[in-house]
Amino acid sequence: LWHQIRCIVSVLFMVGKGLEEPSIVNELFDVDKYPGKPSYHLAPERPLVLHHCAYKDLGFGHLMQNMWSTNCELERQWEELVLSAARVRNCANSLKKLPVMREDVLQFGRLKMQERFKKQQK
């Protein structure tokens, strides 16, 4: 079960990108045909977050000190990520202002079109 969700999401991403047929999802459930984990790259872990989990008739007590410490840590992480996102946005905005030679743009466009054509041929 190690990385199970990341494996599943990876296959779904491949289907969404048109690199796999939707039928692959049901096919992979056939353990006789596919006895092991499929060899796809794992989906990135950052966007895959379990936001809530509950168990019926099970309650937990929470100490104020633990809640305070947890909240402080979450606020520290939030502040760090917000500042990091602002730095990334500033860098991206700076790139938009840089001059680029026309011939370089055309050559880059041709290269990307060739790559896309090759992918469609597969």
N, C-alpha and C positions, 0 to 999 in steps of 0.2 A: 504493500500500500504506500510505499515511500514515493512521494511526489505524484500521487495518483491524480489529484486535481490538475496539476500542471501538465501532466500527460494528456488528460482529456481535453483541456482547453487548447493545448497545442494542436491536436487533431481538428478541433472545431475552427481554430484560426486558419488552418490549411484549407478546410472546406470553404470558409468565408472568402478566402483569397482566390478560390477557384483552382487551387493546386491539387485538391483531392475531390473526388465525387462525394456527395452527401451519403451515398450508400456505404461508404467506408465505416461510418459510425456503427451501423448494425453489424457489419462484417467482423469488426474487431471484437464483438461479443462472442464470436464463435471460437471457443478456447481450443477446439480440436484443430481448427485451421490456423489459429494464431495462439500457440500455447504460451508465449512469453510477451513481455512488454514490447510494443512496437518501437521501432528505432526512429522516433521523431525527436527534434530538439525540444527541450522543456520550454514551456511558456514562461515568461518572466514572472517572478514571484511578487513583485511590488503591487501590481493592481489586484492581486488575488487575496482579498482580505475577508475573513469571516467576521462580520459585524455583530452578529447576535447568535447566541446559542442558549437554549433553555431546556430544562428537564421538568416534566410534570411532577408536581408534589415534592419538589426538592428546593429548599431554600438555604441561603448562606447568610451568615452574619458578617458584618464588615466593621473593622476597627477604624476609628476616625483617623488615627495616625497613618494607617496604611492607605486610606483614601486620599489623605492630604499629600503623602509622598507620591502616590501614583499620579495625582492631578498635577503636581509640580513638574514631574518628569514629562508628562504629556504636553504641558505648556512649553517646556524647554525644547522638546522635539519639534513642536508646531512652529515656534519662533525660528528655529534653525532652518526648517524646510521653507518657510515663507521667505526668509532672507536669501536662501539658495535659489529659490524660484525667481526672485527679483534679479539676482545676478545673471541667471541664464537668460531672462527676458531682455535685460540690457545688452547682453552680448548678441543676441539674435537681432535686436533692433539696430545695433551697430553694423552688422553684416549687410543690412538692407541699404546702407548709405555708401558702401564701398563701390568704387568705379570698376566696371568689368568691360573688357574689350569685346566688341561685337563678334569678331571671328571666334573667340573663345566660347561665347554663348552658342553660336551656331554649331560648332564642333561638339560641344557637350550635348546639345539637343539631338544631333545625329547619333551619337553614341548611345544615348538613352533609348532612342527609337529602335536601334539595332538590338539592344538588350531585350526590349519588350517583344520584338518580333521573334527572337530566339525562344523566349519563354512560351509564346503562343504556339510555336511549332512543336513543342514537347507534348 
